[in-house]
Amino acid sequence: MPELNYSRPSDKFKGWACPLDSNILVKNGELLCGMLTKAHVGSSAGGMIHIVWRDLGPEATKLFMSNTQNIVNNWLVGNGFSVGVQDIVAKEQTVKLIERALGKYKRIVKRICQRT
């Protein structure tokens, strides 16, 4: 994280001891309290991306955004989900249902073609 100072106390809770981690405190680029969300990091006015751009410039903003994406990617590797072959293979009952439907519509198309 770039060397920035950022704090957003929650409107709902007074003080810094928040059970929902909605208070954010970043000092000299180190997250001391809270959990970052889109509302804190986002590019809207007052968000961390806006502050980094304004205070440190485009290069620091680029590095911050890239590093943030790397953190998200690494988290997804450990906590995300994957799809295996067994998840995409249709059950036998479903295959039979599809085959019946295809057979029915092939017969309909064949009858239409024979009329013309």
NORPE-V738676 format. One record per residue. SS is DSSP state (H for helix, E for strand, C for the rest). PSI is psi in radians with two decimals (999 if undefined). D_FIRST is the distance of its C-alpha to the first C-alpha in Angstrom with 1 decimal. Layout:
BEGIN
ss: [SS & SS]
psi: [PSI & PSI]
d_first: [D_FIRST & D_FIRST]
END
This chain:
BEGIN
ss: [C & C & C & C & C & E & E & E & C & C & C & C & C & C & C & C & C & C & C & C & C & C & C & E & E & E & E & C & C & E & E & E & E & C & C & C & C & H & H & H & H & C & C & C & C & C & C & H & H & H & H & H & H & H & H & H & C & H & H & H & H & H & H & H & H & H & H & H & H & H & H & H & H & H & H & H & H & H & H & C & C & C & C & C & H & H & H & H & C & C & C & H & H & H & H & H & H & H & H & H & H & H & H & H & H & H & H & H & H & H & H & H & H & H & H & C]
psi: [2.44 & 2.81 & 1.50 & 2.80 & 2.28 & 2.33 & 2.44 & 1.62 & 2.58 & 2.54 & -0.49 & -0.57 & 2.44 & 2.51 & -2.99 & -0.05 & 1.58 & 2.12 & -0.33 & 0.08 & 0.62 & -0.12 & 2.40 & 2.35 & 2.02 & 2.20 & 2.16 & 0.68 & 0.13 & 2.21 & 1.95 & -0.46 & 2.41 & -3.11 & 2.17 & 2.40 & 3.06 & -0.64 & -0.56 & -0.74 & -0.53 & 2.86 & 0.03 & 2.85 & 2.31 & -0.16 & 2.90 & -0.67 & -0.75 & -0.76 & -0.75 & -0.77 & -0.84 & -0.75 & -0.57 & -0.23 & 3.10 & -0.61 & -0.78 & -0.63 & -0.75 & -0.81 & -0.72 & -0.81 & -0.72 & -0.79 & -0.65 & -0.74 & -0.66 & -0.69 & -0.79 & -0.78 & -0.79 & -0.64 & -0.74 & -0.62 & -0.72 & -0.47 & -0.10 & -2.94 & 2.81 & 2.85 & 2.19 & 3.03 & -0.69 & -0.36 & -0.31 & -0.08 & 2.20 & 2.58 & 2.75 & -0.72 & -0.71 & -0.72 & -0.77 & -0.73 & -0.75 & -0.77 & -0.72 & -0.79 & -0.76 & -0.74 & -0.77 & -0.82 & -0.47 & -0.73 & -0.70 & -0.80 & -0.70 & -0.74 & -0.73 & -0.75 & -0.59 & -0.53 & -0.51 & 999]
d_first: [0.0 & 3.8 & 6.5 & 7.9 & 10.5 & 11.4 & 14.3 & 16.7 & 19.6 & 21.8 & 25.1 & 27.0 & 26.2 & 26.5 & 24.4 & 21.2 & 23.0 & 22.8 & 24.1 & 22.6 & 19.0 & 19.1 & 17.8 & 14.1 & 12.8 & 9.4 & 10.3 & 8.8 & 5.2 & 7.0 & 8.6 & 12.2 & 14.3 & 14.8 & 14.0 & 12.0 & 14.6 & 15.5 & 16.8 & 13.5 & 11.3 & 14.4 & 15.5 & 18.2 & 18.6 & 16.6 & 13.9 & 10.2 & 10.9 & 13.9 & 12.3 & 9.8 & 13.0 & 15.2 & 13.5 & 11.8 & 13.8 & 14.2 & 12.8 & 9.3 & 9.9 & 11.3 & 8.6 & 6.2 & 9.4 & 10.5 & 7.8 & 8.2 & 11.9 & 12.0 & 10.9 & 13.6 & 16.0 & 15.9 & 16.5 & 19.4 & 20.9 & 21.3 & 22.1 & 23.5 & 27.1 & 29.3 & 32.7 & 35.5 & 38.9 & 40.6 & 38.6 & 40.0 & 43.6 & 46.0 & 48.4 & 52.0 & 53.1 & 50.6 & 51.8 & 55.4 & 54.7 & 53.1 & 56.0 & 58.5 & 56.8 & 56.7 & 60.3 & 61.4 & 59.7 & 61.0 & 64.5 & 64.0 & 62.8 & 65.7 & 68.2 & 66.9 & 67.1 & 70.6 & 71.7 & 70.6]
END
